[in-house]
Amino acid sequence: MGALDGIRIADFSWVGAGPRATKDLADNGATVIKIESARRLDLGRRSPPFARGESRNHDASAFFAQTNTSKKSVTINLGDPRGVEVAKRLVTWADVVVENFGPGYMERIGLDYATLAAMNPKVILASVSVAGRTGPMAGFRGYGNSAAAHSGHADLSGWPGSEPHMPPFAYGDVVAPMFLTVAILAALEDRARTGRGAHVDVSQIEPMVHVIADLYAEPPAEKPANSDPRMAPHGVFPCAGEDQWIAIAVEDDAQWQALCGALGGDLAHPDYASLAGRKAAGSALTDALAILTASEDKHALADRLTAAGVPAAPVMDGKDLAESARLKDAGHFVTVDHPVLGPSAMPAPPMRLSATPHHVGPSPCLGEHNADVFTGILGMSEDEVKTLAAEGVLA
């Protein structure tokens, strides 16, 4: 039995910001019905990589599969008023409705919070967008990278003296769902006490500001890159092999001495004995360290340094992570059999609940659960479902 067994979610969200949150809820037992349409495919289904390069197969995206585990999929054309009426029946069934459409879309099709609450007073509508639904930026449209610009992440990223650097992916689509999940659970807890529904409003900009808020308390004079004002050395250093690296952070003089003992070489210079001396040495120190680490295996060196009391870790690339014995032993990656991708490694929730363990199921194929949901859950007749499907309403 999952921790969220019995919780019912109508998930209108797409791409990343909404689906990443509802994935965690589904993996922990909630029944999540993902509302999609073949007429306007979720961009996640069109995002690489694809199984066997089948980019035209809307069920072949590994990105979509990893972001939508354990859910059910139905197809509803929300551009048709009859489709909206079917969607409203799902709202009356649901505890939570999740959406991350552009501002104003839910209002235009008649699924705004006031309408939903009139149909189901206990419903929780959870909205996530770049700038939120209220305030002076309420109408702003954009993507995760827009949030990176607005939140200061782009300005702080990159090397000293360089232009702003955008994160290599839509980081807002990763950070905001964590806050969305917490907000949904908080709203469910409040409803259990009061019987009230709620409209939960989460932006991407504010969570991204939140995770680096400490940096604004004392803004750096220039981009710090890999350096740190209170630690030296602090950065990444080359290791044996092509593009292999280790991250090392020395917090105090004792750790510096431990690093010298573990690495050997000509590091025990009196000028390096204090933080001030190590900071003043600048590139001379990092170059000396790089010479010593360059012939080392990053995993073996990290183990040796941590055993000596020096904070260090191998810089993991995608292949390292996918094959990580530690992550596999921890149960982070679980093998799930998918009808198109085949047996695939899927990320499990990064938390453990001793009495109510999670269960990760495959992501759904497009419209896979139409019959199960429309006839089994909503009680529609088979003839009605067939007629609406033929007329493009359930498509």
FILO-254760 format. One record per residue (C-alpha): residue in three letters; x, y, z; residue number from 1. Coordinates in Angstrom, 3 decimals, m for minus. Example, Ala and Ser with C-alpha at 12.3 -4.5 7.8 and 13.67 -1.06 7.14 Angstrom:
residues 2
("ala" (12.300 m4.500 7.800) 1) ("ser" (13.670 m1.060 7.140) 2) 
end
This chain:
residues 395
("met" (0.000 0.000 0.000) 1) ("gly" (1.439 3.365 m1.023) 2) ("ala" (1.403 6.438 1.180) 3) ("leu" (m1.012 8.194 m1.198) 4) ("asp" (m3.334 5.299 m2.002) 5) ("gly" (m6.850 6.668 m2.464) 6) ("ile" (m5.726 10.131 m3.620) 7) ("arg" (m7.180 10.897 m7.063) 8) ("ile" (m5.487 13.337 m9.431) 9) ("ala" (m6.651 14.692 m12.779) 10) ("asp" (m3.402 15.756 m14.414) 11) ("phe" (m3.797 18.275 m17.233) 12) ("ser" (m0.110 19.249 m17.101) 13) ("trp" (2.446 18.610 m19.801) 14) ("val" (6.196 18.732 m20.603) 15) ("gly" (8.053 18.955 m17.271) 16) ("ala" (6.941 21.347 m14.539) 17) ("gly" (3.650 19.618 m13.775) 18) ("pro" (4.369 16.004 m14.785) 19) ("arg" (7.492 15.757 m12.600) 20) ("ala" (5.386 16.523 m9.519) 21) ("thr" (2.542 14.175 m10.408) 22) ("lys" (5.076 11.413 m11.136) 23) ("asp" (6.210 11.472 m7.501) 24) ("leu" (2.588 11.369 m6.351) 25) ("ala" (1.772 8.473 m8.689) 26) ("asp" (4.861 6.494 m7.657) 27) ("asn" (3.697 6.833 m4.043) 28) ("gly" (0.263 5.384 m4.746) 29) ("ala" (m1.963 8.207 m5.991) 30) ("thr" (m4.192 7.430 m8.973) 31) ("val" (m3.027 9.947 m11.563) 32) ("ile" (m5.024 10.244 m14.777) 33) ("lys" (m3.083 12.198 m17.382) 34) ("ile" (m5.350 14.100 m19.775) 35) ("glu" (m3.756 14.289 m23.220) 36) ("ser" (m4.762 14.729 m26.836) 37) ("ala" (m3.423 13.321 m30.083) 38) ("arg" (m4.421 16.641 m31.629) 39) ("arg" (m1.944 18.511 m29.450) 40) ("leu" (0.686 16.092 m28.256) 41) ("asp" (2.478 16.662 m24.969) 42) ("leu" (5.835 18.118 m26.000) 43) ("gly" (7.391 15.549 m23.683) 44) ("arg" (6.280 12.822 m26.091) 45) ("arg" (8.198 14.608 m28.841) 46) ("ser" (11.369 15.035 m26.783) 47) ("pro" (14.451 12.827 m27.325) 48) ("pro" (15.924 10.372 m26.764) 49) ("phe" (13.647 7.921 m28.556) 50) ("ala" (13.677 4.132 m28.441) 51) ("arg" (15.413 2.840 m31.573) 52) ("gly" (15.283 6.352 m33.012) 53) ("glu" (11.506 6.168 m33.478) 54) ("ser" (10.934 9.926 m33.254) 55) ("arg" (7.513 9.658 m34.903) 56) ("asn" (6.252 7.163 m32.349) 57) ("his" (4.540 9.179 m29.620) 58) ("asp" (5.091 6.345 m27.142) 59) ("ala" (8.856 6.026 m27.752) 60) ("ser" (10.229 9.020 m25.807) 61) ("ala" (12.464 8.076 m22.876) 62) ("phe" (12.055 11.634 m21.550) 63) ("phe" (8.289 11.208 m21.392) 64) ("ala" (8.591 7.714 m19.947) 65) ("gln" (10.813 8.853 m17.079) 66) ("thr" (8.623 11.871 m16.304) 67) ("asn" (5.280 10.070 m16.295) 68) ("thr" (5.764 6.741 m14.532) 69) ("ser" (2.835 5.034 m12.821) 70) ("lys" (0.136 7.177 m14.496) 71) ("lys" (m2.912 6.436 m16.623) 72) ("ser" (m3.472 8.247 m19.951) 73) ("val" (m6.731 9.335 m21.546) 74) ("thr" (m7.265 11.436 m24.650) 75) ("ile" (m9.695 14.371 m24.524) 76) ("asn" (m9.928 17.158 m27.081) 77) ("leu" (m10.260 20.223 m24.872) 78) ("gly" (m10.848 22.338 m27.976) 79) ("asp" (m14.313 20.759 m28.212) 80) ("pro" (m16.909 21.839 m25.606) 81) ("arg" (m18.026 18.205 m25.333) 82) ("gly" (m14.456 17.290 m24.398) 83) ("val" (m14.490 19.936 m21.695) 84) ("glu" (m17.694 18.419 m20.317) 85) ("val" (m15.978 15.019 m20.068) 86) ("ala" (m13.023 16.716 m18.360) 87) ("lys" (m15.414 18.251 m15.840) 88) ("arg" (m16.594 14.758 m14.933) 89) ("leu" (m12.992 13.926 m14.089) 90) ("val" (m12.852 17.052 m11.928) 91) ("thr" (m15.818 15.877 m9.864) 92) ("trp" (m13.983 12.549 m9.383) 93) ("ala" (m10.641 14.112 m8.456) 94) ("asp" (m9.140 15.305 m5.212) 95) ("val" (m6.525 17.334 m7.078) 96) ("val" (m6.428 18.926 m10.529) 97) ("val" (m2.973 19.876 m11.846) 98) ("glu" (m2.300 22.217 m14.787) 99) ("asn" (0.588 24.202 m16.219) 100) ("phe" (m1.018 25.797 m19.265) 101) ("gly" (m0.348 29.369 m20.322) 102) ("pro" (m2.098 32.025 m18.241) 103) ("gly" (m5.789 32.308 m19.073) 104) ("tyr" (m6.207 28.967 m20.847) 105) ("met" (m8.128 27.211 m18.059) 106) ("glu" (m10.441 30.234 m17.816) 107) ("arg" (m11.082 30.268 m21.584) 108) ("ile" (m12.198 26.645 m21.667) 109) ("gly" (m14.263 26.896 m18.495) 110) ("leu" (m11.983 25.006 m16.110) 111) ("asp" (m10.958 27.925 m13.878) 112) ("tyr" (m10.871 27.444 m10.122) 113) ("ala" (m14.226 29.121 m9.453) 114) ("thr" (m15.937 26.768 m11.891) 115) ("leu" (m14.141 23.691 m10.568) 116) ("ala" (m14.914 24.606 m6.952) 117) ("ala" (m18.604 25.061 m7.798) 118) ("met" (m18.649 21.503 m9.154) 119) ("asn" (m16.433 20.012 m6.447) 120) ("pro" (m16.039 22.268 m3.372) 121) ("lys" (m13.268 20.098 m1.959) 122) ("val" (m11.154 20.067 m5.114) 123) ("ile" (m7.582 21.356 m5.034) 124) ("leu" (m6.448 23.081 m8.219) 125) ("ala" (m2.647 23.151 m8.463) 126) ("ser" (m1.264 25.558 m11.057) 127) ("val" (2.402 25.952 m11.970) 128) ("ser" (3.727 28.555 m14.394) 129) ("val" (6.825 30.639 m14.999) 130) ("ala" (5.659 33.663 m13.005) 131) ("gly" (2.579 32.510 m11.112) 132) ("arg" (m1.086 33.451 m11.505) 133) ("thr" (m1.065 36.665 m9.457) 134) ("gly" (1.021 39.824 m9.270) 135) ("pro" (2.461 42.134 m11.931) 136) ("met" (3.948 39.256 m13.986) 137) ("ala" (0.830 37.068 m13.879) 138) ("gly" (0.412 37.096 m17.662) 139) ("phe" (4.036 36.280 m18.447) 140) ("arg" (4.574 33.391 m20.858) 141) ("gly" (7.827 31.494 m21.093) 142) ("tyr" (9.754 28.344 m20.302) 143) ("gly" (12.175 27.118 m17.653) 144) ("asn" (15.027 29.060 m19.208) 145) ("ser" (12.976 32.246 m18.899) 146) ("ala" (12.839 31.558 m15.164) 147) ("ala" (16.624 31.111 m15.156) 148) ("ala" (16.993 34.620 m16.515) 149) ("his" (14.446 36.208 m14.168) 150) ("ser" (15.755 34.433 m11.056) 151) ("gly" (19.429 35.428 m11.390) 152) ("his" (20.717 31.939 m12.195) 153) ("ala" (21.914 32.996 m15.628) 154) ("asp" (23.783 36.001 m14.228) 155) ("leu" (25.609 33.948 m11.603) 156) ("ser" (26.553 31.122 m13.992) 157) ("gly" (29.688 31.017 m16.097) 158) ("trp" (33.293 32.073 m15.659) 159) ("pro" (34.364 35.401 m14.129) 160) ("gly" (34.079 38.200 m16.640) 161) ("ser" (31.911 36.172 m19.029) 162) ("glu" (28.435 36.988 m20.270) 163) ("pro" (25.403 35.439 m18.502) 164) ("his" (25.202 31.701 m19.071) 165) ("met" (21.892 29.862 m19.303) 166) ("pro" (21.641 26.468 m17.587) 167) ("pro" (21.914 23.702 m20.205) 168) ("phe" (18.330 22.586 m19.509) 169) ("ala" (15.080 24.107 m18.221) 170) ("tyr" (16.130 24.111 m14.565) 171) ("gly" (12.854 25.738 m13.515) 172) ("asp" (11.029 22.630 m14.734) 173) ("val" (13.079 20.619 m12.228) 174) ("val" (13.009 22.909 m9.185) 175) ("ala" (9.385 24.093 m9.306) 176) ("pro" (7.848 20.574 m9.193) 177) ("met" (9.481 19.933 m5.810) 178) ("phe" (7.649 22.937 m4.389) 179) ("leu" (4.468 21.985 m6.252) 180) ("thr" (4.509 18.539 m4.634) 181) ("val" (4.948 20.050 m1.172) 182) ("ala" (2.153 22.559 m1.837) 183) ("ile" (m0.246 19.820 m3.009) 184) ("leu" (0.474 17.690 0.051) 185) ("ala" (0.018 20.725 2.311) 186) ("ala" (m3.325 21.531 0.646) 187) ("leu" (m4.457 17.923 1.113) 188) ("glu" (m3.477 18.088 4.797) 189) ("asp" (m5.401 21.350 5.214) 190) ("arg" (m8.445 19.851 3.501) 191) ("ala" (m8.338 16.835 5.820) 192) ("arg" (m8.607 19.219 8.778) 193) ("thr" (m11.021 21.814 7.387) 194) ("gly" (m12.877 20.196 4.495) 195) ("arg" (m11.879 23.100 2.241) 196) ("gly" (m10.457 22.919 m1.242) 197) ("ala" (m7.854 25.425 m2.434) 198) ("his" (m6.110 26.929 m5.435) 199) ("val" (m2.378 26.268 m5.166) 200) ("asp" (m0.266 28.675 m7.219) 201) ("val" (3.427 27.911 m7.812) 202) ("ser" (5.758 29.909 m10.040) 203) ("gln" (9.095 28.774 m11.418) 204) ("ile" (10.890 32.052 m10.744) 205) ("glu" (10.304 32.089 m6.979) 206) ("pro" (11.525 28.517 m6.287) 207) ("met" (14.641 29.268 m8.331) 208) ("val" (15.262 32.408 m6.290) 209) ("his" (14.599 30.399 m3.132) 210) ("val" (17.321 27.816 m3.789) 211) ("ile" (20.026 30.481 m4.178) 212) ("ala" (18.623 33.075 m1.777) 213) ("asp" (21.706 32.864 0.455) 214) ("leu" (23.845 34.196 m2.383) 215) ("tyr" (21.824 37.408 m2.455) 216) ("ala" (22.577 38.073 1.220) 217) ("glu" (26.180 38.751 0.224) 218) ("pro" (26.333 39.020 m3.574) 219) ("pro" (29.759 38.141 m5.019) 220) ("ala" (31.672 40.968 m6.691) 221) ("glu" (32.056 38.737 m9.747) 222) ("lys" (30.996 35.275 m10.811) 223) ("pro" (32.689 32.761 m8.547) 224) ("ala" (32.805 29.952 m11.144) 225) ("asn" (34.140 26.986 m9.124) 226) ("ser" (35.832 28.981 m6.366) 227) ("asp" (34.507 29.577 m2.864) 228) ("pro" (35.228 32.545 m0.548) 229) ("arg" (35.833 30.320 2.495) 230) ("met" (37.456 27.227 0.960) 231) ("ala" (40.605 26.626 m1.069) 232) ("pro" (41.216 24.634 m3.099) 233) ("his" (37.626 24.335 m4.250) 234) ("gly" (36.914 23.134 m7.751) 235) ("val" (37.209 20.314 m10.257) 236) ("phe" (40.490 18.759 m11.342) 237) ("pro" (41.348 16.487 m14.277) 238) ("cys" (41.741 12.745 m13.868) 239) ("ala" (42.912 9.872 m16.055) 240) ("gly" (40.908 9.349 m19.224) 241) ("glu" (39.115 11.656 m21.610) 242) ("asp" (37.110 14.415 m19.919) 243) ("gln" (37.260 12.792 m16.465) 244) ("trp" (37.234 14.971 m13.355) 245) ("ile" (37.158 14.991 m9.583) 246) ("ala" (35.608 17.663 m7.341) 247) ("ile" (37.665 18.639 m4.273) 248) ("ala" (36.750 21.067 m1.495) 249) ("val" (39.140 21.890 1.355) 250) ("glu" (37.364 23.509 4.300) 251) ("asp" (40.279 24.090 6.686) 252) ("asp" (44.015 23.682 7.209) 253) ("ala" (43.647 20.186 8.662) 254) ("gln" (41.915 19.007 5.501) 255) ("trp" (44.665 20.643 3.462) 256) ("gln" (47.276 18.642 5.321) 257) ("ala" (45.227 15.491 4.766) 258) ("leu" (45.060 16.279 1.042) 259) ("cys" (48.832 16.753 0.900) 260) ("gly" (49.359 13.429 2.624) 261) ("ala" (46.987 11.576 0.310) 262) ("leu" (48.243 13.104 m2.944) 263) ("gly" (51.938 13.458 m2.185) 264) ("gly" (53.932 15.608 m4.585) 265) ("asp" (55.217 19.102 m3.872) 266) ("leu" (52.142 20.544 m2.148) 267) ("ala" (53.485 21.056 1.368) 268) ("his" (54.684 24.583 0.573) 269) ("pro" (54.628 26.945 3.589) 270) ("asp" (52.694 29.512 1.555) 271) ("tyr" (49.836 27.016 1.255) 272) ("ala" (49.530 26.307 4.983) 273) ("ser" (46.752 28.868 5.522) 274) ("leu" (43.546 29.695 3.680) 275) ("ala" (44.848 33.172 2.900) 276) ("gly" (47.989 31.705 1.367) 277) ("arg" (46.060 29.171 m0.684) 278) ("lys" (43.661 31.843 m1.930) 279) ("ala" (46.579 34.124 m2.847) 280) ("ala" (48.270 31.316 m4.784) 281) ("gly" (45.354 31.208 m7.201) 282) ("ser" (46.044 29.313 m10.400) 283) ("ala" (49.497 28.206 m9.249) 284) ("leu" (47.885 25.996 m6.624) 285) ("thr" (45.158 24.646 m8.928) 286) ("asp" (47.756 23.887 m11.612) 287) ("ala" (49.924 21.996 m9.093) 288) ("leu" (46.917 19.982 m7.959) 289) ("ala" (45.868 19.262 m11.541) 290) ("ile" (49.273 17.732 m12.289) 291) ("leu" (48.887 15.332 m9.382) 292) ("thr" (45.269 14.326 m10.104) 293) ("ala" (45.690 13.939 m13.876) 294) ("ser" (47.011 10.364 m13.690) 295) ("glu" (44.498 9.160 m11.092) 296) ("asp" (41.262 7.229 m11.607) 297) ("lys" (38.544 9.599 m10.415) 298) ("his" (36.633 6.962 m8.441) 299) ("ala" (39.685 5.506 m6.708) 300) ("leu" (41.038 8.958 m5.890) 301) ("ala" (37.711 10.111 m4.474) 302) ("asp" (37.596 7.051 m2.213) 303) ("arg" (41.166 7.692 m1.051) 304) ("leu" (40.577 11.355 m0.318) 305) ("thr" (37.301 10.857 1.534) 306) ("ala" (38.936 8.115 3.616) 307) ("ala" (41.560 10.721 4.576) 308) ("gly" (38.857 13.210 5.574) 309) ("val" (38.938 15.403 2.464) 310) ("pro" (35.573 16.223 0.841) 311) ("ala" (35.852 14.853 m2.692) 312) ("ala" (33.662 13.172 m5.303) 313) ("pro" (34.038 11.917 m8.873) 314) ("val" (32.302 14.123 m11.439) 315) ("met" (29.677 11.751 m12.815) 316) ("asp" (28.482 11.902 m16.407) 317) ("gly" (25.286 10.333 m17.715) 318) ("lys" (26.895 6.958 m18.337) 319) ("asp" (28.392 6.921 m14.835) 320) ("leu" (25.002 7.646 m13.291) 321) ("ala" (23.134 5.080 m15.371) 322) ("glu" (25.644 2.412 m14.367) 323) ("ser" (26.189 3.550 m10.776) 324) ("ala" (26.224 0.527 m8.459) 325) ("arg" (25.560 2.833 m5.521) 326) ("leu" (22.380 4.252 m7.049) 327) ("lys" (21.233 0.796 m8.101) 328) ("asp" (21.911 m0.650 m4.653) 329) ("ala" (20.006 2.260 m3.129) 330) ("gly" (17.046 1.410 m5.368) 331) ("his" (17.102 4.742 m7.178) 332) ("phe" (16.895 3.145 m10.614) 333) ("val" (14.321 0.409 m11.045) 334) ("thr" (13.777 m1.684 m14.165) 335) ("val" (10.307 m1.169 m15.578) 336) ("asp" (8.929 m3.059 m18.568) 337) ("his" (7.517 m0.605 m21.107) 338) ("pro" (5.554 m1.794 m24.174) 339) ("val" (7.664 0.322 m26.559) 340) ("leu" (10.939 1.003 m24.743) 341) ("gly" (11.171 m2.519 m23.333) 342) ("pro" (12.870 m3.107 m19.958) 343) ("ser" (14.067 0.375 m18.977) 344) ("ala" (15.734 1.990 m15.974) 345) ("met" (13.359 4.496 m14.423) 346) ("pro" (14.115 6.899 m11.542) 347) ("ala" (12.295 6.068 m8.323) 348) ("pro" (11.264 8.657 m5.709) 349) ("pro" (14.393 9.828 m3.852) 350) ("met" (12.932 9.092 m0.440) 351) ("arg" (12.089 5.988 1.561) 352) ("leu" (8.918 5.429 3.596) 353) ("ser" (9.345 2.336 5.758) 354) ("ala" (5.669 1.419 6.150) 355) ("thr" (4.360 2.578 2.750) 356) ("pro" (7.002 1.890 0.078) 357) ("his" (6.674 3.388 m3.375) 358) ("his" (6.057 1.395 m6.539) 359) ("val" (7.190 2.596 m9.974) 360) ("gly" (5.071 1.452 m12.902) 361) ("pro" (5.512 2.155 m16.634) 362) ("ser" (4.460 5.416 m18.222) 363) ("pro" (1.245 5.096 m20.221) 364) ("cys" (0.908 4.882 m23.964) 365) ("leu" (m1.229 7.661 m25.427) 366) ("gly" (m4.886 7.006 m24.572) 367) ("glu" (m4.051 3.588 m23.172) 368) ("his" (m6.616 3.853 m20.367) 369) ("asn" (m9.551 5.431 m22.219) 370) ("ala" (m11.872 2.461 m21.666) 371) ("asp" (m10.726 1.935 m18.084) 372) ("val" (m11.331 5.580 m17.151) 373) ("phe" (m14.316 6.607 m19.256) 374) ("thr" (m16.419 3.489 m18.685) 375) ("gly" (m14.908 2.090 m15.492) 376) ("ile" (m14.366 5.279 m13.462) 377) ("leu" (m16.749 7.824 m15.009) 378) ("gly" (m19.492 5.317 m15.811) 379) ("met" (m19.928 6.359 m19.447) 380) ("ser" (m21.517 3.800 m21.738) 381) ("glu" (m19.408 2.023 m24.340) 382) ("asp" (m21.604 3.450 m27.099) 383) ("glu" (m21.105 7.014 m25.825) 384) ("val" (m17.356 6.538 m25.664) 385) ("lys" (m17.236 5.078 m29.182) 386) ("thr" (m19.355 7.888 m30.591) 387) ("leu" (m17.293 10.643 m28.943) 388) ("ala" (m14.062 8.978 m30.058) 389) ("ala" (m15.296 8.709 m33.647) 390) ("glu" (m16.274 12.375 m33.609) 391) ("gly" (m12.817 13.450 m32.380) 392) ("val" (m13.927 14.439 m28.876) 393) ("leu" (m12.023 11.674 m27.081) 394) ("ala" (m8.904 11.939 m29.238) 395) 
end
